Amino acid sequence: MINVLVDKRIAFESDELAPAGTDIPRSELASRILHLTGQRDTGDLGLLLTDAQGRTIAGNTRFSRELPLGFSSLSWQDRIEGLSSGRVFVRDLHGGMRLAVFAETEPIDNYFSIRKLIYITGFGAIVLVVLVGLLMFRRLIGQRIEAMRTTVESIIDGDLSQRVPIVGDSGEFDQQAAAFNRMLDRIGQLMSEIRNVSNNISHELRTPLARLRNELALLEQRSDAEPVRVELALATAQADDLLGMFGALLRIAEIESGARRAGFRPLDVDVLIAEIADMVRPLAEDGNQHLIIGPCEAGTLVGDRQLLSQLVHNLLENALRHGQEGTTVQICAMRRGDTITLVVTDDGPGIPAEQRSLVLRRFGRIERRGSGYGLGLPLADAIARLHRGTLTLGDAGPEGGLEVSVVLLI
């Protein structure tokens, strides 16, 4: 488009200097060219009038090569001062004279290099804006995802009161957070109802059961109860078992609520294991079993000492109670990075892989495992989860046995 406009201009200027079909004297043409080159609005025009031998008659430029008739292009290779690109119109006049008129198509010096710089700068600016936008978007997305992740982790830890923050911009993330919070409200309501039912049943039954147990104990002490004293003692023991079961249910509900986390304090795991093992050792001796304290690496974690003591006690007691005579039970502790792993192994009958999820549920029991209400391992699992840990069951070795691993965060 620029070339067309320039061609029209130089053709017009050439016709103005020497209209077609007229024979203007040489001196008059030279005068017209001198006058035109002196005008400010034609400062970008180049004019050259030559005779039949190619000698210059008038003009403000010189050419390094012979130009063809008609329109053609000029470039920096023509070595015309101040010209990087242009168009020239050459035509023959009377008397063998030749008139050349040219004008720049790139009026800026070093336009091509400048244009390249403009393109590079513009493209770089676009890339920079896109990158900055992506980084800001990533930061925004990261903040919202982090807020949701923090909420989810708190809920996993048992704090169902946590909710995803809402910024208030009514955007997609706010709508997602609002829907997520409504779901949590509903889940929290359902969990609260289930927990209340379980707790209420346990509370309501404990009181009459405790009263019945005391009545049985009083009847057992009467002198006229001799004929049924054995039966009364058995009934009292069964009442004690039921009271223990209700107590365990209430304790699991308390642990799963996360309320005990407020009492976390630093404690030494190796010292705790040694103390509990000494308490359980008489049970092993009564059953002609062996309790071994394996390697226990010194490590300190933050937790509830009473609950962790109960966790270790439950695991050791569970292994000894369900083991046969001569069973060996071993407990050890290993520190790996920011975790401490407690491992309790035995060489007893073990638990089949397909039934391990069953024994981690409340009242989940394997009939052949003997007495109990199936609350020992669920209670230990609840304590592990309260401490942001996990409890898993596995094989102790190729010859059988059970391995219980508890991974706790330091």
Helices and strands as residue ranges (DSSP letters): H 2-17, H 26-37, G 40-42, E 45-50, E 56-59, E 70-75, G 76-78, E 85-92, G 94-96, E 98-104, H 111-156, H 172-221, G 223-228, H 229-256, G 259-263, E 265-268, H 269-286, E 290-296, E 300-303, H 305-321, E 328-336, E 339-346, G 353-355, H 356-359, G 367-369, H 376-386, E 390-395, E 402-409
